[in-house]
Amino acid sequence: MTDGLKAAKATAQRVRYAQDKTQAREEDEYRPGAERFRFDMATNGLRISPAVTPDLASSLNRVLGRLKVPAGSIEAYVYQSTDIQAMCCMVNVRAAVLSFSSGLVQLLSSEELEFVAGHEIGHFLLGHEARSTNV
């Protein structure tokens, strides 16, 4: 794990809710279904990147910068759905895949989307077991 990611996780630990519990994971331990989720997003979604989705990429990069999370730790996608939903799937303790429904992206301002992205990245930093959360 990079020093930057260790620092981001340490910061998240300092603000963890007292009743929030997480299961310890080995550094290279992959979560069940994580590669399938990543494959599904890569196949059916649109990867957020400066070349294809510059506004979304800028928003995501601002959040990563604020949280001091290395950009290489997070992959993010938009998938087509009228649902209002965002998800985080932890690949391992060093990487996660975020997904946002197109309905959510169309509904929220860039500041609101940054809040949702920060919330989802928080699940990753805190090692939450839930694969996803609905916004």
C-alpha positions in Angstrom: 0.0 0.0 0.0 1.4 3.4 -0.9 2.2 6.0 1.8 -0.5 8.3 0.4 -3.2 5.6 0.8 -2.0 4.7 4.3 -2.3 8.4 5.3 -5.8 8.7 3.8 -6.9 5.5 5.6 -5.4 6.8 8.9 -7.3 10.1 8.5 -10.5 8.1 7.9 -9.9 6.0 11.0 -9.7 9.2 13.1 -13.3 10.2 12.1 -14.7 6.6 12.2 -18.1 6.3 14.0 -17.5 4.4 17.2 -20.0 1.7 16.4 -18.6 1.2 12.8 -16.8 -2.1 12.6 -14.7 -3.5 9.8 -13.1 -6.8 9.1 -9.3 -6.9 8.8 -8.1 -7.9 5.4 -4.8 -8.9 4.1 -3.2 -6.5 1.7 -3.5 -8.7 -1.4 -6.8 -10.4 -0.5 -9.4 -9.8 -3.2 -13.0 -9.4 -2.3 -15.4 -12.0 -3.7 -16.9 -10.8 -6.9 -14.7 -7.7 -7.2 -13.2 -8.7 -10.6 -16.6 -9.5 -11.9 -17.9 -6.1 -10.8 -14.9 -4.4 -12.5 -15.5 -6.4 -15.7 -19.2 -5.5 -15.7 -18.5 -1.8 -15.3 -15.7 -1.9 -18.0 -18.0 -3.7 -20.3 -21.3 -1.9 -19.7 -20.3 1.4 -18.3 -18.2 4.4 -19.3 -15.0 4.9 -17.5 -14.6 8.4 -16.0 -11.5 9.9 -17.5 -10.2 13.3 -18.5 -10.4 12.5 -22.2 -14.0 11.1 -22.3 -15.7 12.7 -19.2 -13.6 15.8 -18.4 -16.1 17.4 -15.9 -16.7 14.2 -14.0 -13.0 13.4 -14.0 -12.2 16.9 -12.6 -14.8 16.4 -9.9 -13.4 13.0 -9.0 -9.8 14.3 -8.9 -10.8 17.1 -6.6 -12.3 14.6 -4.2 -9.3 12.3 -4.4 -7.1 15.3 -3.7 -9.1 16.4 -0.7 -9.0 12.9 0.7 -5.4 12.4 -0.2 -6.2 9.2 -2.0 -3.8 8.3 -4.9 -5.7 8.4 -8.2 -4.5 5.0 -9.1 -6.4 3.5 -6.2 -9.8 4.3 -7.7 -11.5 3.4 -11.0 -14.8 5.1 -11.6 -17.6 4.4 -14.1 -21.0 5.8 -15.1 -23.5 3.2 -16.2 -26.9 3.8 -17.9 -29.8 3.7 -15.5 -32.6 6.0 -14.4 -31.9 4.8 -10.8 -30.3 7.2 -8.4 -27.5 5.1 -7.2 -23.8 5.1 -6.5 -21.7 2.0 -5.5 -18.2 1.2 -4.2 -16.7 -2.2 -4.7 -13.5 -2.8 -2.8 -11.1 -4.8 -5.0 -8.5 -5.2 -2.2 -7.1 -2.9 0.5 -5.3 -0.9 -2.2 -8.0 -0.5 -4.9 -11.7 0.1 -5.4 -14.2 0.5 -8.2 -16.8 3.2 -8.0 -19.9 3.3 -10.2 -22.5 6.1 -10.6 -25.8 5.7 -12.4 -26.4 8.1 -15.3 -29.6 9.2 -13.5 -27.6 10.3 -10.5 -25.0 12.1 -12.6 -27.7 14.0 -14.5 -29.6 14.9 -11.3 -26.7 16.3 -9.2 -24.5 19.4 -9.5 -20.8 18.9 -9.5 -20.5 19.8 -5.8 -23.3 17.3 -5.0 -21.6 14.6 -7.1 -18.3 15.3 -5.3 -20.1 14.7 -1.9 -21.4 11.3 -3.2 -18.0 10.3 -4.5 -16.4 11.2 -1.2 -19.0 9.1 0.6 -18.3 6.1 -1.6 -14.5 6.5 -1.3 -15.1 6.7 2.5 -16.5 3.1 2.3 -13.3 2.1 0.7 -11.0 3.9 3.2 -12.9 2.4 6.1 -13.0 -1.1 4.7 -16.7 -1.5 4.8 -18.0 -4.9 3.9 -21.1 -3.8 2.1 -20.5 -3.9 -1.7 -22.7 -1.0 -2.4 -24.9 1.7 -0.9 -27.8 3.5 -2.4 -27.7 7.3 -2.3 
